[in-house]
Amino acid sequence: MSADHATAATGSPNVTPAFLARLAERFGARCQTSEGVRAQHGQSEAHFAPMPPDAVVFAHSTEEVVELVRMCVEAGVPIIPYGAGTSIEGNTLAVQGGVSVDLSEMDAIVEVNAEDFDCTVQAGVRREQLNAHIRDLGLFFPIDPGANATIGGMAATRASGTNAVRYGTMREAVLSLRVVTPDGRDIRTSRRARKSAAGFDLTRLFVGSEGTLGIITEATLRLHGIPEAITSAVCSFETLHGAIDTVVQTLQMGVPIARVEILDDMQMRAVNAWSKLDYPELTTLFFEFHGSPSSVEEQAQTVHSLALANGGSAFRWSNLPEERSKLWKARHEAYYAAVNQRPGAVGWATDVCVPMSRLAECITETKADLAGASMPATILGHVGDGNFHVIFPLDPDSPEELAEVEAINARLVERALAMDGTCTGEHGIGLGKQQWLVAELGEDAVAMMRALKAALDPAGLFNPGKIFAA
């Protein structure tokens, strides 16, 4: 079994009874050392074996996080930020034990500036909670990774999702962050202005840093107006190239499509079974169009014509809110649909992103590689920006299957890098993609990242073991 799947043998040697007693004295019942709570915070959505922390502290304010960080640093104890636990590259596992700081109860929406199209929220606010809160103001937050993740976790992993083709990723969505640094300082990375040339871009430094440079406790976010009209459609294709050509031509024509997702035949079979749907089990595109009624109609007609010319079926429309919700719920649950093709399986989800001109080639070669796999792997992704995922339902007791998927995943990443793509479009590096970071960016670029880490966290206590291989 590879090191990726090994359980951390011990916790931190510096988590002594005296240290735990100090935590309990300060945080009371919000300091948990029970096996169940620790196990929950040491698990992953994906294939990684459990790596529980020694203790979990539920923080209620930035000031409490500052205090906890100072206590941990003084004792030499690792600290791992935790939100909803929905990351899938082992990003929140306690590789060296320590304290998991759970930010899920820091769930206040601090302010909404409707006239400025922005808001400030605590890190534990979930994206669905935020959208429910601002809906009556005619606003929405578009970053949609599928899971009902926390905003802090989404910023820390530079999440994106189904709306990225039109609205961008967390990189574009975050205006400012409040961060607790490894030396126990509470900093704000920027103001609310839409642009700034004031010094280093600290906001972008922390977005995507996976808790290795600081703990995000608040985020100021860009918001958007709810479109006047929204419609969704589903289109099946006889060929993979026909589907991708439709997307490329749509983008080349400047159609401002909001969502376009690809699901291969295997994924459609799994989705139909899981979500009780009846779509053809062919390569399929899910579309969504936003705008005024006339612009939505024009967008949809243009894309429909392109799809038909590329061998697509007639569109199946979802115009009512409940119809759209059912469609996108099925898309968001595609991971669970894929994994549950095999009873008792665990999921290994990987992703890459390539330039649009190479996407059809990359998916076609990957599809051919998967044809020889011993498990029913599926492909789906945010085809509008060149990002796609492969999901493997694994027998957790089969080292042979783990080795097989490691080999397939290695070929997938090598294929993407050869096309000038990336080893991860949105999952982050975490534990699972560390060996590919150097291959993608080179030794010198990664050395610079290590230097930044060492400068900000010289003791190496913030989410240790992530991003950089030992």
Secondary structure as GFF3:
##gff-version 3
##sequence-region A 1 470
A	DSSP	three_ten_helix	3	5	.	.	.	ID=ss1
A	DSSP	alpha_helix	17	27	.	.	.	ID=ss2
A	DSSP	three_ten_helix	28	30	.	.	.	ID=ss3
A	DSSP	beta_strand	31	32	.	.	.	ID=ss4
A	DSSP	alpha_helix	35	41	.	.	.	ID=ss5
A	DSSP	beta_strand	55	58	.	.	.	ID=ss6
A	DSSP	alpha_helix	62	75	.	.	.	ID=ss7
A	DSSP	beta_strand	79	82	.	.	.	ID=ss8
A	DSSP	beta_strand	99	102	.	.	.	ID=ss9
A	DSSP	beta_strand	109	113	.	.	.	ID=ss10
A	DSSP	three_ten_helix	114	116	.	.	.	ID=ss11
A	DSSP	beta_strand	118	122	.	.	.	ID=ss12
A	DSSP	alpha_helix	127	134	.	.	.	ID=ss13
A	DSSP	three_ten_helix	135	137	.	.	.	ID=ss14
A	DSSP	beta_strand	139	140	.	.	.	ID=ss15
A	DSSP	alpha_helix	151	156	.	.	.	ID=ss16
A	DSSP	alpha_helix	164	167	.	.	.	ID=ss17
A	DSSP	alpha_helix	170	173	.	.	.	ID=ss18
A	DSSP	beta_strand	174	180	.	.	.	ID=ss19
A	DSSP	beta_strand	186	188	.	.	.	ID=ss20
A	DSSP	alpha_helix	202	206	.	.	.	ID=ss21
A	DSSP	beta_strand	215	222	.	.	.	ID=ss22
A	DSSP	beta_strand	224	225	.	.	.	ID=ss23
A	DSSP	beta_strand	229	237	.	.	.	ID=ss24
A	DSSP	alpha_helix	240	252	.	.	.	ID=ss25
A	DSSP	beta_strand	259	263	.	.	.	ID=ss26
A	DSSP	alpha_helix	265	275	.	.	.	ID=ss27
A	DSSP	beta_strand	283	291	.	.	.	ID=ss28
A	DSSP	alpha_helix	293	309	.	.	.	ID=ss29
A	DSSP	beta_strand	316	318	.	.	.	ID=ss30
A	DSSP	alpha_helix	321	332	.	.	.	ID=ss31
A	DSSP	alpha_helix	334	339	.	.	.	ID=ss32
A	DSSP	beta_strand	346	353	.	.	.	ID=ss33
A	DSSP	alpha_helix	356	370	.	.	.	ID=ss34
A	DSSP	beta_strand	378	382	.	.	.	ID=ss35
A	DSSP	three_ten_helix	383	385	.	.	.	ID=ss36
A	DSSP	beta_strand	387	394	.	.	.	ID=ss37
A	DSSP	alpha_helix	399	418	.	.	.	ID=ss38
A	DSSP	alpha_helix	434	441	.	.	.	ID=ss39
A	DSSP	alpha_helix	443	456	.	.	.	ID=ss40
###
